């Protein structure tokens, strides 16, 4: 979850073929989120415990 002004989302839209991976700690994992209309989904998330593909 970002804290900015959509910089990553705009960069992702400018490079639609890029493979998008997030890096997070496992304690940040939640059951569900409601994305905003401008959010660009990730392909995977890497934590210290696992590799999560979406």
PDBQT receptor file of N, H, CA, C and O in Angstrom, charges set to zero:
ATOM      1  N   UNK A   1       0.842  -1.169   0.000  1.00  0.00    +0.000 N 
ATOM      2  CA  UNK A   1       0.000   0.000   0.000  1.00  0.00    +0.000 C 
ATOM      3  C   UNK A   1       0.886   1.229   0.000  1.00  0.00    +0.000 C 
ATOM      4  O   UNK A   1       1.730   1.417   0.876  1.00  0.00    +0.000 OA
ATOM      5  N   UNK A   2       0.676   2.035  -0.977  1.00  0.00    +0.000 N 
ATOM      6  H   UNK A   2      -0.010   1.882  -1.689  1.00  0.00    +0.000 HD
ATOM      7  CA  UNK A   2       1.499   3.220  -1.120  1.00  0.00    +0.000 C 
ATOM      8  C   UNK A   2       1.072   4.358  -0.218  1.00  0.00    +0.000 C 
ATOM      9  O   UNK A   2      -0.016   4.367   0.357  1.00  0.00    +0.000 OA
ATOM     10  N   UNK A   3       1.953   5.291  -0.122  1.00  0.00    +0.000 N 
ATOM     11  H   UNK A   3       2.837   5.284  -0.589  1.00  0.00    +0.000 HD
ATOM     12  CA  UNK A   3       1.678   6.485   0.670  1.00  0.00    +0.000 C 
ATOM     13  C   UNK A   3       1.864   7.735  -0.181  1.00  0.00    +0.000 C 
ATOM     14  O   UNK A   3       1.939   8.846   0.344  1.00  0.00    +0.000 OA
ATOM     15  N   UNK A   4       1.936   7.553  -1.471  1.00  0.00    +0.000 N 
ATOM     16  H   UNK A   4       1.875   6.650  -1.897  1.00  0.00    +0.000 HD
ATOM     17  CA  UNK A   4       2.297   8.680  -2.321  1.00  0.00    +0.000 C 
ATOM     18  C   UNK A   4       1.163   9.149  -3.200  1.00  0.00    +0.000 C 
ATOM     19  O   UNK A   4      -0.013   9.013  -2.863  1.00  0.00    +0.000 OA
ATOM     20  N   UNK A   5       1.532   9.691  -4.304  1.00  0.00    +0.000 N 
ATOM     21  H   UNK A   5       2.488   9.802  -4.578  1.00  0.00    +0.000 HD
ATOM     22  CA  UNK A   5       0.574  10.308  -5.219  1.00  0.00    +0.000 C 
ATOM     23  C   UNK A   5       0.408   9.499  -6.495  1.00  0.00    +0.000 C 
ATOM     24  O   UNK A   5       0.165  10.071  -7.558  1.00  0.00    +0.000 OA
ATOM     25  N   UNK A   6       0.534   8.189  -6.412  1.00  0.00    +0.000 N 
ATOM     26  H   UNK A   6       0.732   7.724  -5.549  1.00  0.00    +0.000 HD
ATOM     27  CA  UNK A   6       0.345   7.340  -7.578  1.00  0.00    +0.000 C 
ATOM     28  C   UNK A   6       1.538   7.258  -8.512  1.00  0.00    +0.000 C 
ATOM     29  O   UNK A   6       1.376   6.916  -9.684  1.00  0.00    +0.000 OA
ATOM     30  N   UNK A   7       2.736   7.563  -8.020  1.00  0.00    +0.000 N 
ATOM     31  H   UNK A   7       2.868   7.841  -7.069  1.00  0.00    +0.000 HD
ATOM     32  CA  UNK A   7       3.924   7.527  -8.880  1.00  0.00    +0.000 C 
ATOM     33  C   UNK A   7       4.162   6.132  -9.455  1.00  0.00    +0.000 C 
ATOM     34  O   UNK A   7       4.429   5.985 -10.648  1.00  0.00    +0.000 OA
ATOM     35  N   UNK A   8       4.066   5.116  -8.610  1.00  0.00    +0.000 N 
ATOM     36  H   UNK A   8       3.850   5.236  -7.641  1.00  0.00    +0.000 HD
ATOM     37  CA  UNK A   8       4.301   3.753  -9.089  1.00  0.00    +0.000 C 
ATOM     38  C   UNK A   8       3.225   3.337 -10.084  1.00  0.00    +0.000 C 
ATOM     39  O   UNK A   8       3.532   2.725 -11.107  1.00  0.00    +0.000 OA
ATOM     40  N   UNK A   9       1.976   3.661  -9.798  1.00  0.00    +0.000 N 
ATOM     41  H   UNK A   9       1.726   4.158  -8.967  1.00  0.00    +0.000 HD
ATOM     42  CA  UNK A   9       0.903   3.295 -10.713  1.00  0.00    +0.000 C 
ATOM     43  C   UNK A   9       1.108   3.908 -12.086  1.00  0.00    +0.000 C 
ATOM     44  O   UNK A   9       0.897   3.239 -13.098  1.00  0.00    +0.000 OA
ATOM     45  N   UNK A  10       1.515   5.166 -12.140  1.00  0.00    +0.000 N 
ATOM     46  H   UNK A  10       1.686   5.710 -11.318  1.00  0.00    +0.000 HD
ATOM     47  CA  UNK A  10       1.772   5.810 -13.435  1.00  0.00    +0.000 C 
ATOM     48  C   UNK A  10       2.971   5.183 -14.138  1.00  0.00    +0.000 C 
ATOM     49  O   UNK A  10       2.956   5.018 -15.358  1.00  0.00    +0.000 OA
ATOM     50  N   UNK A  11       4.004   4.833 -13.385  1.00  0.00    +0.000 N 
ATOM     51  H   UNK A  11       4.016   4.967 -12.394  1.00  0.00    +0.000 HD
ATOM     52  CA  UNK A  11       5.167   4.177 -13.997  1.00  0.00    +0.000 C 
ATOM     53  C   UNK A  11       4.776   2.811 -14.542  1.00  0.00    +0.000 C 
ATOM     54  O   UNK A  11       5.209   2.427 -15.628  1.00  0.00    +0.000 OA
ATOM     55  N   UNK A  12       3.958   2.077 -13.793  1.00  0.00    +0.000 N 
ATOM     56  H   UNK A  12       3.606   2.389 -12.911  1.00  0.00    +0.000 HD
ATOM     57  CA  UNK A  12       3.509   0.757 -14.261  1.00  0.00    +0.000 C 
ATOM     58  C   UNK A  12       2.681   0.890 -15.536  1.00  0.00    +0.000 C 
ATOM     59  O   UNK A  12       2.827   0.084 -16.455  1.00  0.00    +0.000 OA
ATOM     60  N   UNK A  13       1.826   1.883 -15.598  1.00  0.00    +0.000 N 
ATOM     61  H   UNK A  13       1.706   2.537 -14.852  1.00  0.00    +0.000 HD
ATOM     62  CA  UNK A  13       1.013   2.081 -16.799  1.00  0.00    +0.000 C 
ATOM     63  C   UNK A  13       1.869   2.465 -18.003  1.00  0.00    +0.000 C 
ATOM     64  O   UNK A  13       1.531   2.131 -19.138  1.00  0.00    +0.000 OA
ATOM     65  N   UNK A  14       2.964   3.156 -17.759  1.00  0.00    +0.000 N 
ATOM     66  H   UNK A  14       3.239   3.426 -16.837  1.00  0.00    +0.000 HD
ATOM     67  CA  UNK A  14       3.866   3.537 -18.854  1.00  0.00    +0.000 C 
ATOM     68  C   UNK A  14       4.661   2.347 -19.374  1.00  0.00    +0.000 C 
ATOM     69  O   UNK A  14       5.172   2.383 -20.493  1.00  0.00    +0.000 OA
ATOM     70  N   UNK A  15       4.770   1.285 -18.560  1.00  0.00    +0.000 N 
ATOM     71  H   UNK A  15       4.355   1.257 -17.651  1.00  0.00    +0.000 HD
ATOM     72  CA  UNK A  15       5.522   0.075 -18.934  1.00  0.00    +0.000 C 
ATOM     73  C   UNK A  15       4.654  -1.147 -18.658  1.00  0.00    +0.000 C 
ATOM     74  O   UNK A  15       4.935  -1.901 -17.727  1.00  0.00    +0.000 OA
ATOM     75  N   UNK A  16       3.610  -1.353 -19.448  1.00  0.00    +0.000 N 
ATOM     76  H   UNK A  16       3.382  -0.740 -20.205  1.00  0.00    +0.000 HD
ATOM     77  CA  UNK A  16       2.627  -2.395 -19.154  1.00  0.00    +0.000 C 
ATOM     78  C   UNK A  16       3.174  -3.827 -19.214  1.00  0.00    +0.000 C 
ATOM     79  O   UNK A  16       2.571  -4.732 -18.637  1.00  0.00    +0.000 OA
ATOM     80  N   UNK A  17       4.286  -4.047 -19.889  1.00  0.00    +0.000 N 
ATOM     81  H   UNK A  17       4.776  -3.312 -20.358  1.00  0.00    +0.000 HD
ATOM     82  CA  UNK A  17       4.844  -5.401 -19.982  1.00  0.00    +0.000 C 
ATOM     83  C   UNK A  17       5.811  -5.724 -18.848  1.00  0.00    +0.000 C 
ATOM     84  O   UNK A  17       6.295  -6.852 -18.755  1.00  0.00    +0.000 OA
ATOM     85  N   UNK A  18       6.096  -4.760 -17.993  1.00  0.00    +0.000 N 
ATOM     86  H   UNK A  18       5.702  -3.844 -18.068  1.00  0.00    +0.000 HD
ATOM     87  CA  UNK A  18       7.012  -4.997 -16.867  1.00  0.00    +0.000 C 
ATOM     88  C   UNK A  18       6.362  -5.953 -15.870  1.00  0.00    +0.000 C 
ATOM     89  O   UNK A  18       5.154  -5.903 -15.634  1.00  0.00    +0.000 OA
ATOM     90  N   UNK A  19       7.180  -6.816 -15.295  1.00  0.00    +0.000 N 
ATOM     91  H   UNK A  19       8.161  -6.857 -15.487  1.00  0.00    +0.000 HD
ATOM     92  CA  UNK A  19       6.691  -7.744 -14.271  1.00  0.00    +0.000 C 
ATOM     93  C   UNK A  19       6.788  -7.031 -12.940  1.00  0.00    +0.000 C 
ATOM     94  O   UNK A  19       7.871  -6.602 -12.543  1.00  0.00    +0.000 OA
ATOM     95  N   UNK A  20       5.660  -6.899 -12.238  1.00  0.00    +0.000 N 
ATOM     96  H   UNK A  20       4.780  -7.247 -12.560  1.00  0.00    +0.000 HD
ATOM     97  CA  UNK A  20       5.583  -6.090 -11.019  1.00  0.00    +0.000 C 
ATOM     98  C   UNK A  20       5.639  -6.977  -9.776  1.00  0.00    +0.000 C 
ATOM     99  O   UNK A  20       4.794  -7.852  -9.589  1.00  0.00    +0.000 OA
ATOM    100  N   UNK A  21       6.645  -6.742  -8.927  1.00  0.00    +0.000 N 
ATOM    101  H   UNK A  21       7.331  -6.030  -9.079  1.00  0.00    +0.000 HD
ATOM    102  CA  UNK A  21       6.840  -7.512  -7.701  1.00  0.00    +0.000 C 
ATOM    103  C   UNK A  21       6.925  -6.550  -6.525  1.00  0.00    +0.000 C 
ATOM    104  O   UNK A  21       7.688  -5.585  -6.556  1.00  0.00    +0.000 OA
ATOM    105  N   UNK A  22       6.134  -6.820  -5.484  1.00  0.00    +0.000 N 
ATOM    106  H   UNK A  22       5.515  -7.604  -5.459  1.00  0.00    +0.000 HD
ATOM    107  CA  UNK A  22       6.200  -6.042  -4.252  1.00  0.00    +0.000 C 
ATOM    108  C   UNK A  22       7.058  -6.755  -3.228  1.00  0.00    +0.000 C 
ATOM    109  O   UNK A  22       7.145  -7.983  -3.233  1.00  0.00    +0.000 OA
ATOM    110  N   UNK A  23       7.684  -6.003  -2.358  1.00  0.00    +0.000 N 
ATOM    111  H   UNK A  23       7.612  -5.006  -2.354  1.00  0.00    +0.000 HD
ATOM    112  CA  UNK A  23       8.493  -6.564  -1.276  1.00  0.00    +0.000 C 
ATOM    113  C   UNK A  23       7.878  -6.075   0.031  1.00  0.00    +0.000 C 
ATOM    114  O   UNK A  23       7.658  -4.879   0.222  1.00  0.00    +0.000 OA
ATOM    115  N   UNK A  24       7.604  -7.021   0.923  1.00  0.00    +0.000 N 
ATOM    116  H   UNK A  24       7.782  -7.993   0.767  1.00  0.00    +0.000 HD
ATOM    117  CA  UNK A  24       6.939  -6.669   2.182  1.00  0.00    +0.000 C 
ATOM    118  C   UNK A  24       7.345  -7.651   3.270  1.00  0.00    +0.000 C 
ATOM    119  O   UNK A  24       7.932  -8.697   2.995  1.00  0.00    +0.000 OA
ATOM    120  N   UNK A  25       7.026  -7.302   4.492  1.00  0.00    +0.000 N 
ATOM    121  H   UNK A  25       6.549  -6.452   4.716  1.00  0.00    +0.000 HD
ATOM    122  CA  UNK A  25       7.192  -8.223   5.617  1.00  0.00    +0.000 C 
ATOM    123  C   UNK A  25       5.904  -9.022   5.780  1.00  0.00    +0.000 C 
ATOM    124  O   UNK A  25       4.822  -8.516   5.485  1.00  0.00    +0.000 OA
ATOM    125  N   UNK A  26       6.008 -10.257   6.244  1.00  0.00    +0.000 N 
ATOM    126  H   UNK A  26       6.887 -10.668   6.484  1.00  0.00    +0.000 HD
ATOM    127  CA  UNK A  26       4.827 -11.112   6.380  1.00  0.00    +0.000 C 
ATOM    128  C   UNK A  26       3.809 -10.535   7.367  1.00  0.00    +0.000 C 
ATOM    129  O   UNK A  26       2.617 -10.813   7.232  1.00  0.00    +0.000 OA
ATOM    130  N   UNK A  27       4.233  -9.751   8.345  1.00  0.00    +0.000 N 
ATOM    131  H   UNK A  27       5.201  -9.525   8.455  1.00  0.00    +0.000 HD
ATOM    132  CA  UNK A  27       3.298  -9.164   9.305  1.00  0.00    +0.000 C 
ATOM    133  C   UNK A  27       2.395  -8.118   8.663  1.00  0.00    +0.000 C 
ATOM    134  O   UNK A  27       1.406  -7.701   9.266  1.00  0.00    +0.000 OA
ATOM    135  N   UNK A  28       2.723  -7.691   7.448  1.00  0.00    +0.000 N 
ATOM    136  H   UNK A  28       3.526  -8.030   6.958  1.00  0.00    +0.000 HD
ATOM    137  CA  UNK A  28       1.893  -6.718   6.738  1.00  0.00    +0.000 C 
ATOM    138  C   UNK A  28       0.759  -7.373   5.963  1.00  0.00    +0.000 C 
ATOM    139  O   UNK A  28      -0.087  -6.669   5.411  1.00  0.00    +0.000 OA
ATOM    140  N   UNK A  29       0.718  -8.695   5.906  1.00  0.00    +0.000 N 
ATOM    141  H   UNK A  29       1.405  -9.267   6.354  1.00  0.00    +0.000 HD
ATOM    142  CA  UNK A  29      -0.287  -9.397   5.120  1.00  0.00    +0.000 C 
ATOM    143  C   UNK A  29      -1.677  -9.268   5.751  1.00  0.00    +0.000 C 
ATOM    144  O   UNK A  29      -1.843  -9.422   6.961  1.00  0.00    +0.000 OA
ATOM    145  N   UNK A  30      -2.657  -8.984   4.913  1.00  0.00    +0.000 N 
ATOM    146  H   UNK A  30      -2.522  -8.859   3.930  1.00  0.00    +0.000 HD
ATOM    147  CA  UNK A  30      -4.054  -8.900   5.331  1.00  0.00    +0.000 C 
ATOM    148  C   UNK A  30      -4.886  -9.828   4.445  1.00  0.00    +0.000 C 
ATOM    149  O   UNK A  30      -4.445 -10.228   3.368  1.00  0.00    +0.000 OA
ATOM    150  N   UNK A  31      -6.083 -10.166   4.903  1.00  0.00    +0.000 N 
ATOM    151  H   UNK A  31      -6.442  -9.842   5.779  1.00  0.00    +0.000 HD
ATOM    152  CA  UNK A  31      -6.934 -11.088   4.152  1.00  0.00    +0.000 C 
ATOM    153  C   UNK A  31      -7.455 -10.485   2.853  1.00  0.00    +0.000 C 
ATOM    154  O   UNK A  31      -7.543 -11.173   1.836  1.00  0.00    +0.000 OA
ATOM    155  N   UNK A  32      -7.798  -9.201   2.888  1.00  0.00    +0.000 N 
ATOM    156  H   UNK A  32      -7.726  -8.642   3.714  1.00  0.00    +0.000 HD
ATOM    157  CA  UNK A  32      -8.302  -8.577   1.664  1.00  0.00    +0.000 C 
ATOM    158  C   UNK A  32      -8.112  -7.061   1.731  1.00  0.00    +0.000 C 
ATOM    159  O   UNK A  32      -7.976  -6.471   2.803  1.00  0.00    +0.000 OA
ATOM    160  N   UNK A  33      -8.108  -6.469   0.561  1.00  0.00    +0.000 N 
ATOM    161  H   UNK A  33      -8.218  -6.948  -0.310  1.00  0.00    +0.000 HD
ATOM    162  CA  UNK A  33      -8.013  -5.012   0.403  1.00  0.00    +0.000 C 
ATOM    163  C   UNK A  33      -9.013  -4.590  -0.661  1.00  0.00    +0.000 C 
ATOM    164  O   UNK A  33      -9.353  -5.370  -1.551  1.00  0.00    +0.000 OA
ATOM    165  N   UNK A  34      -9.472  -3.378  -0.566  1.00  0.00    +0.000 N 
ATOM    166  H   UNK A  34      -9.196  -2.744   0.157  1.00  0.00    +0.000 HD
ATOM    167  CA  UNK A  34     -10.311  -2.820  -1.616  1.00  0.00    +0.000 C 
ATOM    168  C   UNK A  34      -9.445  -1.867  -2.422  1.00  0.00    +0.000 C 
ATOM    169  O   UNK A  34      -9.089  -0.789  -1.946  1.00  0.00    +0.000 OA
ATOM    170  N   UNK A  35      -9.102  -2.266  -3.654  1.00  0.00    +0.000 N 
ATOM    171  H   UNK A  35      -9.391  -3.142  -4.041  1.00  0.00    +0.000 HD
ATOM    172  CA  UNK A  35      -8.224  -1.404  -4.453  1.00  0.00    +0.000 C 
ATOM    173  C   UNK A  35      -8.957  -0.152  -4.930  1.00  0.00    +0.000 C 
ATOM    174  O   UNK A  35     -10.173  -0.155  -5.123  1.00  0.00    +0.000 OA
ATOM    175  N   UNK A  36      -8.195   0.903  -5.112  1.00  0.00    +0.000 N 
ATOM    176  H   UNK A  36      -7.207   0.906  -4.956  1.00  0.00    +0.000 HD
ATOM    177  CA  UNK A  36      -8.730   2.112  -5.727  1.00  0.00    +0.000 C 
ATOM    178  C   UNK A  36      -8.747   1.907  -7.240  1.00  0.00    +0.000 C 
ATOM    179  O   UNK A  36      -8.011   1.066  -7.757  1.00  0.00    +0.000 OA
ATOM    180  N   UNK A  37      -9.565   2.655  -7.944  1.00  0.00    +0.000 N 
ATOM    181  H   UNK A  37     -10.162   3.339  -7.524  1.00  0.00    +0.000 HD
ATOM    182  CA  UNK A  37      -9.677   2.465  -9.401  1.00  0.00    +0.000 C 
ATOM    183  C   UNK A  37      -8.350   2.627 -10.140  1.00  0.00    +0.000 C 
ATOM    184  O   UNK A  37      -8.169   2.015 -11.192  1.00  0.00    +0.000 OA
ATOM    185  N   UNK A  38      -7.432   3.416  -9.634  1.00  0.00    +0.000 N 
ATOM    186  H   UNK A  38      -7.580   3.913  -8.778  1.00  0.00    +0.000 HD
ATOM    187  CA  UNK A  38      -6.165   3.669 -10.324  1.00  0.00    +0.000 C 
ATOM    188  C   UNK A  38      -5.075   2.664  -9.950  1.00  0.00    +0.000 C 
ATOM    189  O   UNK A  38      -3.998   2.690 -10.545  1.00  0.00    +0.000 OA
ATOM    190  N   UNK A  39      -5.322   1.786  -8.988  1.00  0.00    +0.000 N 
ATOM    191  H   UNK A  39      -6.197   1.765  -8.505  1.00  0.00    +0.000 HD
ATOM    192  CA  UNK A  39      -4.309   0.824  -8.559  1.00  0.00    +0.000 C 
ATOM    193  C   UNK A  39      -3.993  -0.180  -9.661  1.00  0.00    +0.000 C 
ATOM    194  O   UNK A  39      -4.896  -0.710 -10.307  1.00  0.00    +0.000 OA
ATOM    195  N   UNK A  40      -2.727  -0.433  -9.866  1.00  0.00    +0.000 N 
ATOM    196  H   UNK A  40      -1.993  -0.003  -9.341  1.00  0.00    +0.000 HD
ATOM    197  CA  UNK A  40      -2.259  -1.419 -10.839  1.00  0.00    +0.000 C 
ATOM    198  C   UNK A  40      -1.814  -2.642 -10.046  1.00  0.00    +0.000 C 
ATOM    199  O   UNK A  40      -0.961  -2.517  -9.168  1.00  0.00    +0.000 OA
ATOM    200  N   UNK A  41      -2.370  -3.829 -10.332  1.00  0.00    +0.000 N 
ATOM    201  H   UNK A  41      -3.063  -3.931 -11.046  1.00  0.00    +0.000 HD
ATOM    202  CA  UNK A  41      -2.035  -5.012  -9.536  1.00  0.00    +0.000 C 
ATOM    203  C   UNK A  41      -0.601  -5.495  -9.753  1.00  0.00    +0.000 C 
ATOM    204  O   UNK A  41      -0.005  -5.280 -10.809  1.00  0.00    +0.000 OA
ATOM    205  N   UNK A  42      -0.071  -6.150  -8.728  1.00  0.00    +0.000 N 
ATOM    206  H   UNK A  42      -0.555  -6.324  -7.870  1.00  0.00    +0.000 HD
ATOM    207  CA  UNK A  42       1.249  -6.770  -8.800  1.00  0.00    +0.000 C 
ATOM    208  C   UNK A  42       1.116  -8.190  -9.336  1.00  0.00    +0.000 C 
ATOM    209  O   UNK A  42       0.041  -8.787  -9.280  1.00  0.00    +0.000 OA
ATOM    210  N   UNK A  43       2.206  -8.718  -9.851  1.00  0.00    +0.000 N 
ATOM    211  H   UNK A  43       3.080  -8.233  -9.897  1.00  0.00    +0.000 HD
ATOM    212  CA  UNK A  43       2.241 -10.114 -10.272  1.00  0.00    +0.000 C 
ATOM    213  C   UNK A  43       2.612 -11.034  -9.114  1.00  0.00    +0.000 C 
ATOM    214  O   UNK A  43       2.196 -12.192  -9.078  1.00  0.00    +0.000 OA
ATOM    215  N   UNK A  44       3.395 -10.517  -8.169  1.00  0.00    +0.000 N 
ATOM    216  H   UNK A  44       3.733  -9.576  -8.198  1.00  0.00    +0.000 HD
ATOM    217  CA  UNK A  44       3.855 -11.332  -7.043  1.00  0.00    +0.000 C 
ATOM    218  C   UNK A  44       4.285 -10.430  -5.894  1.00  0.00    +0.000 C 
ATOM    219  O   UNK A  44       4.503  -9.230  -6.062  1.00  0.00    +0.000 OA
ATOM    220  N   UNK A  45       4.401 -11.051  -4.714  1.00  0.00    +0.000 N 
ATOM    221  H   UNK A  45       4.224 -12.026  -4.578  1.00  0.00    +0.000 HD
ATOM    222  CA  UNK A  45       4.915 -10.360  -3.530  1.00  0.00    +0.000 C 
ATOM    223  C   UNK A  45       5.941 -11.280  -2.872  1.00  0.00    +0.000 C 
ATOM    224  O   UNK A  45       5.689 -12.471  -2.692  1.00  0.00    +0.000 OA
ATOM    225  N   UNK A  46       7.090 -10.726  -2.516  1.00  0.00    +0.000 N 
ATOM    226  H   UNK A  46       7.294  -9.758  -2.662  1.00  0.00    +0.000 HD
ATOM    227  CA  UNK A  46       8.127 -11.485  -1.816  1.00  0.00    +0.000 C 
ATOM    228  C   UNK A  46       8.159 -11.015  -0.360  1.00  0.00    +0.000 C 
ATOM    229  O   UNK A  46       8.248  -9.818  -0.087  1.00  0.00    +0.000 OA
ATOM    230  N   UNK A  47       8.087 -11.970   0.571  1.00  0.00    +0.000 N 
ATOM    231  H   UNK A  47       8.015 -12.943   0.350  1.00  0.00    +0.000 HD
ATOM    232  CA  UNK A  47       8.245 -11.655   1.988  1.00  0.00    +0.000 C 
ATOM    233  C   UNK A  47       9.432 -12.458   2.506  1.00  0.00    +0.000 C 
ATOM    234  O   UNK A  47      10.025 -13.243   1.767  1.00  0.00    +0.000 OA
ATOM    235  N   UNK A  48       9.776 -12.261   3.775  1.00  0.00    +0.000 N 
ATOM    236  H   UNK A  48       9.293 -11.623   4.375  1.00  0.00    +0.000 HD
ATOM    237  CA  UNK A  48      10.876 -13.035   4.354  1.00  0.00    +0.000 C 
ATOM    238  C   UNK A  48      10.496 -14.512   4.528  1.00  0.00    +0.000 C 
ATOM    239  O   UNK A  48      11.365 -15.352   4.757  1.00  0.00    +0.000 OA
ATOM    240  N   UNK A  49       9.198 -14.827   4.418  1.00  0.00    +0.000 N 
ATOM    241  H   UNK A  49       8.492 -14.144   4.231  1.00  0.00    +0.000 HD
ATOM    242  CA  UNK A  49       8.738 -16.207   4.601  1.00  0.00    +0.000 C 
ATOM    243  C   UNK A  49       8.306 -16.916   3.327  1.00  0.00    +0.000 C 
ATOM    244  O   UNK A  49       8.392 -18.140   3.240  1.00  0.00    +0.000 OA
ATOM    245  N   UNK A  50       7.842 -16.157   2.338  1.00  0.00    +0.000 N 
ATOM    246  H   UNK A  50       7.773 -15.162   2.410  1.00  0.00    +0.000 HD
ATOM    247  CA  UNK A  50       7.287 -16.820   1.166  1.00  0.00    +0.000 C 
ATOM    248  C   UNK A  50       7.264 -15.921  -0.068  1.00  0.00    +0.000 C 
ATOM    249  O   UNK A  50       7.455 -14.707   0.006  1.00  0.00    +0.000 OA
ATOM    250  N   UNK A  51       7.024 -16.565  -1.192  1.00  0.00    +0.000 N 
ATOM    251  H   UNK A  51       6.869 -17.551  -1.252  1.00  0.00    +0.000 HD
ATOM    252  CA  UNK A  51       6.830 -15.922  -2.488  1.00  0.00    +0.000 C 
ATOM    253  C   UNK A  51       5.365 -16.105  -2.826  1.00  0.00    +0.000 C 
ATOM    254  O   UNK A  51       4.903 -17.237  -2.967  1.00  0.00    +0.000 OA
ATOM    255  N   UNK A  52       4.624 -15.015  -2.960  1.00  0.00    +0.000 N 
ATOM    256  H   UNK A  52       5.000 -14.095  -2.845  1.00  0.00    +0.000 HD
ATOM    257  CA  UNK A  52       3.194 -15.081  -3.191  1.00  0.00    +0.000 C 
ATOM    258  C   UNK A  52       2.919 -14.637  -4.618  1.00  0.00    +0.000 C 
ATOM    259  O   UNK A  52       3.254 -13.511  -4.987  1.00  0.00    +0.000 OA
ATOM    260  N   UNK A  53       2.317 -15.496  -5.426  1.00  0.00    +0.000 N 
ATOM    261  H   UNK A  53       2.045 -16.411  -5.127  1.00  0.00    +0.000 HD
ATOM    262  CA  UNK A  53       1.935 -15.109  -6.771  1.00  0.00    +0.000 C 
ATOM    263  C   UNK A  53       0.448 -14.814  -6.781  1.00  0.00    +0.000 C 
ATOM    264  O   UNK A  53      -0.352 -15.513  -6.159  1.00  0.00    +0.000 OA
ATOM    265  N   UNK A  54       0.104 -13.772  -7.494  1.00  0.00    +0.000 N 
ATOM    266  H   UNK A  54       0.754 -13.203  -7.999  1.00  0.00    +0.000 HD
ATOM    267  CA  UNK A  54      -1.290 -13.307  -7.482  1.00  0.00    +0.000 C 
ATOM    268  C   UNK A  54      -1.989 -13.617  -8.777  1.00  0.00    +0.000 C 
ATOM    269  O   UNK A  54      -3.167 -13.295  -8.936  1.00  0.00    +0.000 OA
TER     270      UNK A  54
